[in-house]
Amino acid sequence: MKIRLRSCVAVACLLAACVPPGGPAARPPAEPARGGGSQELVPAGFGSLRQEEITLTLTVGSVQVKVTPLAESVIRLTAPDTYQRLSGAVARLAEADRSGRQAVLVSLYTEAPGGEELEPRTLVLTSRGRTYRPQLVRGLTPGWGSARIEQRRLEQALYLYDEDLELDLDLAVEIGGVTDTRWGSMLPRLEAERSRVRARAGGGVSPRGRTF
């Protein structure tokens, strides 16, 4: 009988250790965003933005270049399925790089017959008068690294920049002589969504099963 009682107590302790404070439905607490600026993190799973709404798109010749910041302070504003996909890319990167540097997803695509020449490593970011060049580039697709972008073949890579790059300030993206400065105009939309996420989370709405 005593053995059985001790076994029950051990199991109860194990289950308690697996449940976070506040019960199974406890949401992740707000914490400062690492490498993404001064914004506090909102709970994940309550956002509604599409990936396109946090992405800057440039056209260099016939090549479409998409730049998506992967800071938690930004991607937690996206719809649950989008957040899961983008955070998965960040998690894979973290396994190989634990420096805390700022990660950005870069996508290249062209419809030009025969492909198009573009050196992807020339992509730089500018904020507060400072130019940020990628410290590390990790290709996600087999063809990444070539200066030629093949027709209808999506190429993607993760770019790592200094961790002090702040995404709650104006930001310019430049590649191949083309510059996009629209990030500053996107900030009010991101802040409005941040307020909506806080309201949804505070209203006791479950993030699971939401449809956007």
Secondary structure, 3 states (H helix, E strand, C coil): CHHHHHHHHHHHHHHHHHCCCCCCCCCCCCCECCCCCCCECCCCCCCCECHHHHCEEEEECCEEEEEEECCHHHHCCECHHHHHHHHHHHHHHHHHCCCCCEEEEEEEEECCCCCEECCHHHCEEEECCEEECCCEEEECCCCCCCCEECCCCCEEEEEEECCCCCCCCCCEEEECCEEECCHHHHHHHHHHHHHHHHHHHHCCCCCCCCCC
